[in-house]
Amino acid sequence: MKAKFTYECSDCGMQIPAGEVIYLCPACSMRQQPGQPPLGVMKIIYDYPALSELSFRELEESHFLPLMPVNDTKSFSYLRVGHTPLYAIQSLDGHTLDAELFLKDDSQNPTFSFKDRASALVSAFAKENGMDTLVAASTGNAGSSLAGICASRGQKAVVFAPSSAPKAKLTQIMMYGAVLVPVAGNYDQAFDLSVEATRLFGWYNRNTAFNPLTIEGKKTVSFELFGQLHEQLPDLIFVPVGDGVIISGVYKGFEDLFHLGIIDRIPVIVAVQAAGSSNLVENIGNEKFTSTASHTLADSISVDIPRNFNMAAGYITKYHGLTVTVTDKEILKASSVLAKNTGIFTEPAAAAAFAGFLNYKSRNLIPKASSNVVLLTGSGLKDLNAVQPLFEIPQPVKPDLQSVEKFLKDFKL
């Protein structure tokens, strides 16, 4: 059973029937002011009454197709996107936790980041609608994700990325065969340039928030979490936030389940931002959006103007979400604690979410016996330079046991 869907503007509420490519609301986007988050980000609405008799198990068995803006699972890449592991962690640094901690490891996606969820859906939609060239602006992860997914589907990918993006991510983009357009500017400039190129060349644009399907792809993590937790809701979910699309996707997934009557509440979601790039959480509730230049080692969530500010702030306000900012020092420490205790090596943007959990824990804000989920959104191998301050690679030893014994004297083995 496939539900009909419509596009609904998250600002003015205008609805547009499905049937053509829709990006921003045509009415609200005309009122856009320079230096402000985009107006008119569209939200996809399904015929929830028509789907209300479906159980969660039935939705799982259908791969959630009734809640997807595509018609056939065969439209998706054969690469395994989603279905990432959820690890239960019992202790940290030798101390047993008095609350449940679950780590959702989305670095296990094909291109090693959460962004594959959005790219897979955008690619499938393009395949069903006869579009073979896709474009995106990216600090690295979205671009490498689009490039990898397109490579698996025989589609062309064009990626606009700041030339300062981590080399590993730029390398990924090129290895997948995409056209990389390095931009001598920041992410916002790369974003605007990619939109102009979309209009000029008629490409299909994957950009975060600009394309409403990115939110639909990312919401699948909520469906997975609910299933992996045996159809129980966690108490807190810690989500790294930059543009605000991942957190909007998490909310949208649970909101879909809420509209179907499968759940009776939306879990509390904690928006975690880097202190040096906190333009989203700092502006919630303000009459006018103001931004400061972002400076953080967590490049994937370093954003001056959050592209999905209005929707994300609306969700956080409506469902009583929480916010926290963490310093780069806290992010690096969290990355180290996570790797040494769990064997999971995440990039700084993902470690930020874990830093948010540790921040709450240090302030006794994690209720005892509560259930807590941390979204880990990308592999640490994507940005090795960021963690270099944590250690120094030892000098080589001579190839004899005496040298090894001397080398090991400071280690407790």
N, C-alpha and C positions, 0 to 999 in steps of 0.2 A: 504494500500500500504506500503510495507516494503522495505526500502532502503538497498542495499548491503553496507557493510562497509569494510574498511581496517585499519590496524594498520600502523601509520606513525611515524617514529622516529623524535622527536622534535629537535634533534641535527643534524643528517646527512641526514634526509629526506627519508631514506629507507622505502619502503612500503612492508608490509606482509599481504597477504589476510587473512581474517577471516577464522576460521575453526579449530583452535587449541588454547590452552591456551598460551597467550603471556604476558610476563612481560616486561623486558627491551630489547632494541635493542641488538641483539646478537653481532653485530659488535662494537658498541660504548661501551658496557659494558666491552668488553675485554680491553679497553684502560683506565679503571677506575684507578685513582690514590688515594692512601690513604689520608684521610683528606679533600677530595673534594666532592662536591655534586654529586650524581649519574649522570652518562652519559646515554643517551639512553632511557629516559622516553618516552613512546609511547603515541601517540595521536590517537584517533579514528576519521576517516574521513568517511563521508557518501556520497552517490551519490546525491549531492545537485541538479544537473540539473534535475534528475528524480523526485525530490520533489518540484521543483520550482513553480508548479501550486497550491500547497496546501496553503490555507490561514491559518492565525494564529488560527482562530476559529476551522478550521478543525483539526489542530494539537492538540488543546485543547481537542476536542471531542474524539480523538484517544488516549488520555493520553500520547501524544508525542511519541508513540511507533515507528513511522518512524525514530525518532532521538534517538533511544535506541538500544543497542546491544543485545537485547533479542527479542523473537518472539511472546510472549503471555503475556498479563497483568495478567493472572492467575498464572504465575510463581512467582509473587510478594507475599510477606506476606500479610495476611489480615489486619495487623495492619496499621493504617492510617499514612503513612509517607509523609511528605510534606504537601501542602495545608495549610500551617501555616498562622496565621493572620498577616495582615499588618495594623498597627495602625497609624492614623494621630494624631500628637501631636501639640496642638495649643500654649501652653505656658510652660515655665519652671521657677520655683521659683517665680511665680506670674507675670512674664513678658511675654507679648504676643510676639511670634516669628515673625520676619518680613520675614521669608522664610518657605517653607513647610518642615516639618520633618516627615518622616515615619519610624517606627520601625518594622522590620521584625523579628517576635519572633519565632525562631526555637527551643526554649526550649519546645515548645508544641508538639514536635515529641515524639514517643512512649517511648524512653529511655532518653528523655529530652535534646537532643543535635542535632545539625546540621548533625552529623556523620551518623545519620540514613539514610540519603539520599544515601550515598555511600554504606552502609551495605545492604540496601534493594536491590540495583541493583546487587551487588556482589553475594548476596544470590540467587537472581532470576537466574542469569547466571549459578551458580553452580547447581541449581535445574534442569535447562534445559540440563546441560551437565553431569549429573550423578555423581556429586561430593558431598559427604555428610559430609566431615570434613574440616572446614575452620579455618584459623589461622591468627592472627594479632599481631603486636606489638603496644603498646599504653601507653600513660600516664594516661589513664583512660576512656576517652569518646569514642574513637573508639572501645576499647575493650568491654565496657559495651554495646555499640550499636550492635556490631557483636553478642555478647552473647544473647541479647534480641531478635534480628531479627531471629537468628538461632533457638532459643527456640520456636518461633512461627511457624517455618517451619519444625521442626523435624530434624534439622541438628546439628552436633556436632561443638563446638567452642573451640579453644585453644587460650589463650591470654597470651602473654609475656608482663609483665609490670614492670617498676621499683618498687622496694619494697617501695620506698618513695612516690609513687603516693597517692593522697588523699584517705583516708579510705572509704569514701562514694562511690567512683568510684570502688574501689576494691570489696566492698561489693556488689554493683550492679552486677558485673561480676559473682560472685559466686552465688548470688541469682538466676540468670538466668540459672544456671546449667553448666556453662562453666568450662573448666579446666584452672585454673589460675596458671601461672608459674611466681612467683615473682623473679625478677632479681636483684641481688646485684650490680647494676650499673645504668647508665642513659638510656634515651630513645634510643639513638643511638646504645648502646650495646644490648638492648632488640630487636631492629629492626634487627640487623645483626644476632642475635641468632635465631630469628624466620625464617629468610630466609634460614639459614643452616638447620633448622628443616624441612622446606618445602621440600627442596631437599632430605633429608634423608627419610622422611615418606610419601612423595607424596601428602601432603595436598594442598588445594587451598588457596593461600595467598591473604589477603585483604589489605595488607600494603599500606599506603598512598604513592601515586606516583608510587611505585613499580608495583602496579596493575592499569593499565590505566582506569579501570572501575570506580575507585573512583572519578576520575575527571568527568566522564560522569554522575555519580549519583548526584554529587554536583552541576552540571550545571543546574539542574531542578529549582533551586531557581531563576535563571534569567528568565526562562519561566514564573514562577509564578508572579514575580514582574511586568513583562511586561503586563500580563493579569490583575493583580490587579490595575495597574495604567491606566487601560482602553487603553491599547496599546500605551502608551506614555512612553518615556524614561526619567528617572530622570537625573538631572544634575550631581550629585555626589553620589557615593555609597561608604560608609565607611566599610571596611572589615578587621577583625582581621587576622593577618598573623603570622604563625609559619613556617610550612614546605612549605607553598606556594601552597597547593593543593586547598584550598577553593577559594582563589582569582583566581587561574587558572580555576577552575570550573565556577566561575561567568563570567569570560571572555569567556570561551568556549561556554557557553549558548548563550550569545549575539552574538558571532561569528557565531554560527550555524544560528541564525535568520538573521544575515547580509548576509551570503552566500545564503540564500533562498530569499533575496530581501525583507524580511518583515520589516527590519529596514535599515536605510541608514547611520547609524553611530554607533560607540561603545561608551557608556557613559563613563564619566571620573570616574575611580575607584581609591579610596584612600587606599593605603596599610598602615595599622596601625600596628606597632610593639611596643612591650614593649622596653623601652630604655635599659633594662638589657638583652634583647635578640633580637638584631636588626641585626643579621648576614645577613639576606636576603636583606633588603633595603640598608644597608651600603656597600654591594658589587656590587650593580647594576652599570655596566659600568666599573668595575675594570678588569684589564687584568688577574689577578689571584685571586681566592677566598681565603680569609683568615678569620678565625673565632676566636672568643673569647668565653670563657665559659659563659654560660647563667645563669643569676641570676635574677629571677622575680617571684612574687607571682602568676602570671598568668601561671600556670603550663601547660595548654593546648597549649600555644604558646611559651613555653620555649624550644628552639631547638638550638643546636650548629651548626649542619650542615643541612640546609634546604634540605629535600629530593627532593623537586621540584623546586629548585632554578633556574635552567636554563630555564624551561618553564615559570615560574612566572616572572622572570626578563625580558624574551623575550616579554611576553605579555605587561608588564608595559611600556617597551621601545617602542614597536610597536604602542601601542594605547595611548601613551602620558599620562599614569597614573601618579598619585601623590603619595608621601610617607610622613609619619609623624611618629615620635616616641613619646611615652608618658611614663612618669615615673610611678612607682608603686603608688606613692602618687596621681597622676592624675587618675590612674585607680580606686583606692579606692574611691576617691571623685566622680568620674563618676558613680560608682556603687551605691553610696548613693543618688546622685541627681536623677538617673534613678528610683530607687525604690520608693523614696518619692514623686516623681512627676507623675509617671505613673503606679505604682503598679506592675512593672515588676522587678523581682529579678534575676539578671544574675550572672554567675560566672565571675571571673576577666578577663578571656580571651575574653569573650563577651563584658564586660564593657570597654575593651580597645578600641573597635570600637567606642563606644559612647564617650570615652575620646578623641578620635581623632576628632570627630565632635565638642566637646566643645573646643578643642584646636584651631581648625580652626575658630570657632565662636569668641573666645577671641581675635584672631588676625585679625578680620574682613575679613576673607577669604571665608565666606559664602555669596555669592551674594544675594541681596534682591530679594524676589519673586522667588528664585530658588527652585528646588525640590531636596530634599536630603533624602537618604535612609541609615539607619544604620542596619547592620546585627547583630542580637543578637543570638549567636550561642549555648548557653548552660545555664542551670538553675543554680541559685545561691546555690541551695540545694546540688549541687555536691561538693562544697568545702566551707563549713561553716567556717573552720579555717581561711581562708584568710581574711574574713571581721571582725574578732574579734576585731582588733584595732579600729574599728569605734564606738564601744559602749561597755558599761558594763551593764550586766543584773542586774537590781535593786535587793536589798535585799528584802525578803518577808515582807509584812506588817501583823500586827495582824488583825484578822477577825472582825474588828469593824469600824464603819464609822468615828470615831474620828481619827483613824490611817490613814484611807484613805484620809481624808481631809488634814492631815499633810503631807502625801506623795505627794499630788497633788498641794501643794502650789507653787511649782516651775514651774508648767505647766500652760500654758495659754489656758484654756479650756472654 
